[in-house]
């Protein structure tokens, strides 16, 4: 009798393991990151990969393929078999911002699809903590004193960091100079050194500097205040409703994925991204955890963001 019960338990355990395994094969799951190690997308990919490994019972390999504004990584995704064993962890800017200024050999709204989001993040307006300004109006007053000579740093041409600075400069008639950098770290270094006046930067890179007292925050671009900076008003609160920039970070796949594989992938991603420990880790980095696997709504949102950004690029004549 005991042997029979043991045998039944073993069969049930095997069935449970099989149901959570990467159901369409025993190959490792590869997560492509279209950026160097250490950035937001890379950090999220490694956190998500660890949880997926535990959930699906298969190794998850994170492979960094930076370059061409994310284009090299997306090309690697599209060149791999569309069997679900290769996915990409990226952000909405890969599909809705960068393609407007860097020509890509694929259609970001047709050849790939956003499968799931795991977090969102807006950008924050910051200045060196040595600035005499203590609030947004004070900051504007300081910039008006240097009209035509003040500057804003960005982490790249054609990103929301660029869009926000250009719109703010125009709306307030500040005639600010745009100073682009190759990423947040060098831009922030120049901001801390006093070489530029302000910057709209991502939360993950700015929040640690804000908490250490080296940067001062003045406004946030979300529709509501950030839980990380509850005392910082939104740009909408300050009278600039058009300055709302919040992007998603999640998983992107080939649009050629079979419907059955798509369902399996999204179920695995939803389970992993909903894990409380992963959500806490994402929050601790400065992000806002969010799980969404509604393909139609994600696709529509990405298209709307892309259309908005395209209009901004045309209005300001933004080019590399």
C-alpha positions, -999 to 999 in steps of 0.1 A, spaced: 0 0 0 28 24 9 46 17 -24 14 24 -43 9 57 -26 46 66 -32 42 57 -68 11 79 -72 28 108 -55 58 105 -78 35 106 -109 17 137 -96 49 154 -89 62 147 -124 29 159 -138 32 192 -119 68 197 -130 59 190 -166 30 214 -165 54 242 -154 82 234 -178 89 253 -209 62 233 -227 74 235 -263 109 222 -259 138 215 -235 161 242 -249 172 271 -226 152 302 -229 173 331 -242 164 367 -232 181 392 -255 189 427 -240 195 453 -267 218 473 -244 250 469 -224 251 452 -190 241 473 -160 213 494 -175 176 493 -167 167 467 -194 196 444 -183 187 446 -146 151 438 -153 161 409 -177 183 393 -151 157 396 -123 130 382 -146 153 354 -158 160 342 -123 123 340 -116 115 322 -149 143 297 -142 126 288 -110 91 287 -126 97 268 -158 124 245 -148 147 255 -177 179 276 -178 174 312 -188 203 329 -206 206 367 -208 225 378 -238 235 415 -243 234 428 -279 237 466 -278 239 489 -307 219 508 -333 194 521 -308 183 486 -299 182 476 -336 209 449 -333 191 432 -305 158 432 -323 174 419 -355 188 390 -334 154 383 -321 139 383 -356 166 361 -370 160 334 -344 134 308 -349 100 321 -339 94 292 -315 94 312 -282 128 301 -271 142 335 -279 126 367 -265 138 402 -259 136 423 -227 132 459 -237 114 492 -232 87 510 -251 113 535 -265 127 507 -287 95 506 -306 80 541 -301 109 565 -299 142 554 -315 128 543 -348 117 579 -355 154 590 -356 173 559 -364 161 540 -395 157 503 -387 155 473 -411 123 462 -396 88 476 -387 87 481 -350 49 481 -350 45 450 -372 75 427 -370 75 425 -332 49 426 -305 49 436 -268 41 403 -250 40 416 -214 50 445 -192 67 440 -159 72 476 -149 67 512 -158 87 544 -152 84 581 -159 112 606 -160 121 632 -134 133 668 -139 165 672 -119 192 698 -113 224 699 -94 217 702 -56 238 733 -56 211 752 -76 196 780 -56 161 769 -68 140 751 -43 109 744 -64 98 743 -101 90 780 -102 123 789 -87 140 767 -112 123 785 -141 133 819 -126 169 808 -126 167 795 -162 151 828 -173 181 847 -160 202 827 -185 177 828 -214 194 816 -245 224 804 -226 210 777 -203 211 740 -213 194 707 -208 212 673 -210 196 642 -224 206 606 -226 202 605 -263 188 624 -293 152 614 -300 142 601 -266 116 613 -241 145 630 -223 150 651 -254 113 656 -261 105 668 -225 134 693 -225 124 707 -259 88 711 -250 96 727 -217 120 751 -233 94 761 -259 65 764 -235 84 787 -212 102 805 -240 136 797 -224 155 790 -256 176 763 -239 204 745 -256 202 707 -261 233 688 -250 229 651 -258 250 623 -243 254 586 -249 234 574 -220 224 587 -185 257 582 -167 278 607 -187 249 632 -189 245 630 -151 282 635 -146 281 667 -165 250 678 -146 268 672 -113 298 690 -126 278 721 -134 284 719 -172 246 717 -179 217 731 -160 189 705 -159 180 671 -172 149 649 -176 162 615 -165 150 580 -158 141 571 -122 165 542 -119 196 564 -125 184 596 -108 167 584 -76 199 572 -59 215 606 -66 184 623 -53 184 603 -21 221 609 -16 215 647 -18 235 653 -50 205 660 -73 173 680 -65 141 668 -81 116 694 -94 89 675 -113 78 641 -125 63 632 -159 38 606 -148 0 611 -146 3 607 -108 31 613 -84 58 586 -81 57 565 -50 95 569 -49 92 607 -49 58 615 -33 67 651 -25 76 659 -61 47 673 -82 38 661 -117 43 683 -147 5 682 -151 0 696 -116 24 724 -125 3 733 -156 20 712 -183 -4 683 -191 14 677 -224 46 667 -205 35 632 -196 60 606 -205 57 571 -190 71 541 -207 68 504 -201 96 478 -196 87 443 -206 91 414 -230 90 416 -268 86 387 -292 84 381 -329 50 387 -345 54 353 -361 49 334 -329 23 307 -331 -9 315 -312 -4 284 -289 31 294 -281 20 330 -275 -5 318 -248 22 297 -231 47 325 -231 23 350 -217 12 327 -190 48 321 -179 56 358 -180 25 367 -161 33 342 -133 69 353 -130 62 390 -131 34 387 -105 58 371 -79 58 395 -49 96 391 -44 103 401 -80 79 430 -78 96 442 -46 130 440 -63 118 460 -93 103 486 -69 136 488 -50 154 498 -82 131 528 -88 106 512 -111 68 508 -107 59 471 -110 31 464 -135 20 431 -150 0 434 -183 -3 406 -209 -32 420 -228 -17 420 -263 -43 442 -280 -41 470 -253 -3 468 -253 -1 470 -291 -26 499 -292 -8 518 -264 26 514 -282 11 527 -314 -4 557 -297 29 565 -280 47 561 -314 23 585 -331 27 611 -304 64 609 -306 64 611 -344 45 644 -341 71 657 -316 100 647 -339 84 664 -368 76 696 -349 110 701 -335 129 687 -365 147 662 -344 175 643 -362 207 625 -352 
